[in-house]
Amino acid sequence: MPREPRGASSPPTTPTHTTSIRVGIGYDSHRYAPRRPLTLGGVLIPSELGLEGHSDADAICHAITDAILGAASLGDIGEMFPDTDPANKNRDSVGMLEAAVRRISTAGYAVGQVDVTVIAELPRLAPHRDEIRARLATALGIDSQSVSVKGKSNEGMGWIGRKEGLACIAVATLIRKR
C-alpha cells in the first residue's frame, strides 16, 4: 500500500493572522408583532406590523453584525449584547452594528462589503433599498456601492410564507488593515 508523503496530512502552516481577506455569514429572524415599529437596516419602514425582539429587532443589522463578528472570529451579537442585560432592551441595532465595526477595527480589520438578503412576504423593500443601503454604509464605514440589499419572497411556503415573520442572511467581507 502506498504511503502518504511525509507531512501531507499536516494542516497548512500559514498563520490565520496573516489572512488579508475574511468572509463571514450572519443570519437572523424575528416574528412579526403588532404595535411595534418596523426597522430594517436602520430605516423605519411604514407598516402595521413590526418585529418582536429584545432590542429594536432590526434583523438586517443583526445578521450583518453576526457576519462581521464571525468573519473576524470575534463571537456573535448575543455575546456582545446579551438579551439578559436590561441595557439592551429596545437598543438601537445600528448602534450595535457600529460597536461591532469598532471591535473588528481594533482587531485589525475593516469591512470591505456586505451582501444582505431579506426573506419576507412583507414589506416590499424596493422602495426603501437606497435609504437602507446608505444608512448601513454609514454605520459600516464603507461606500453605499459596497452594500447590497435584496428582498426575496418565500413563495407562500412555511412560517415566512404564512407571514409569521421574516428572516435575513448576510455575507460580509473583511479586509486586513495595513
Secondary structure in CASP SS format (residue, H / E / C, confidence):
PFRMAT SS
TARGET T0000
AUTHOR 0000-0000-0000
METHOD secondary structure of the structure
MODEL  1
M C 1.00
P C 1.00
R C 1.00
E C 1.00
P C 1.00
R C 1.00
G C 1.00
A C 1.00
S C 1.00
S C 1.00
P C 1.00
P C 1.00
T C 1.00
T C 1.00
P C 1.00
T H 1.00
H H 1.00
T H 1.00
T C 1.00
S C 1.00
I E 1.00
R E 1.00
V E 1.00
G E 1.00
I E 1.00
G E 1.00
Y E 1.00
D E 1.00
S E 1.00
H E 1.00
R E 1.00
Y E 1.00
A E 1.00
P E 1.00
R C 1.00
R C 1.00
P C 1.00
L E 1.00
T E 1.00
L E 1.00
G C 1.00
G C 1.00
V E 1.00
L E 1.00
I E 1.00
P C 1.00
S C 1.00
E C 1.00
L E 1.00
G E 1.00
L E 1.00
E C 1.00
G C 1.00
H C 1.00
S C 1.00
D C 1.00
A C 1.00
D C 1.00
A H 1.00
I H 1.00
C H 1.00
H H 1.00
A H 1.00
I H 1.00
T H 1.00
D H 1.00
A H 1.00
I H 1.00
L H 1.00
G H 1.00
A H 1.00
A C 1.00
S C 1.00
L C 1.00
G C 1.00
D C 1.00
I H 1.00
G H 1.00
E H 1.00
M H 1.00
F C 1.00
P C 1.00
D C 1.00
T C 1.00
D C 1.00
P H 1.00
A H 1.00
N H 1.00
K C 1.00
N C 1.00
R C 1.00
D C 1.00
S H 1.00
V H 1.00
G H 1.00
M H 1.00
L H 1.00
E H 1.00
A H 1.00
A H 1.00
V H 1.00
R H 1.00
R H 1.00
I H 1.00
S H 1.00
T H 1.00
A C 1.00
G C 1.00
Y E 1.00
A E 1.00
V E 1.00
G E 1.00
Q E 1.00
V E 1.00
D E 1.00
V E 1.00
T E 1.00
V E 1.00
I E 1.00
A C 1.00
E C 1.00
L C 1.00
P C 1.00
R C 1.00
L C 1.00
A H 1.00
P H 1.00
H H 1.00
R H 1.00
D H 1.00
E H 1.00
I H 1.00
R H 1.00
A H 1.00
R H 1.00
L H 1.00
A H 1.00
T H 1.00
A H 1.00
L H 1.00
G C 1.00
I C 1.00
D C 1.00
S H 1.00
Q H 1.00
S H 1.00
V E 1.00
S E 1.00
V E 1.00
K E 1.00
G E 1.00
K E 1.00
S C 1.00
N C 1.00
E C 1.00
G C 1.00
M C 1.00
G H 1.00
W H 1.00
I H 1.00
G H 1.00
R C 1.00
K C 1.00
E C 1.00
G E 1.00
L E 1.00
A E 1.00
C E 1.00
I E 1.00
A E 1.00
V E 1.00
A E 1.00
T E 1.00
L E 1.00
I E 1.00
R E 1.00
K C 1.00
R C 1.00
END
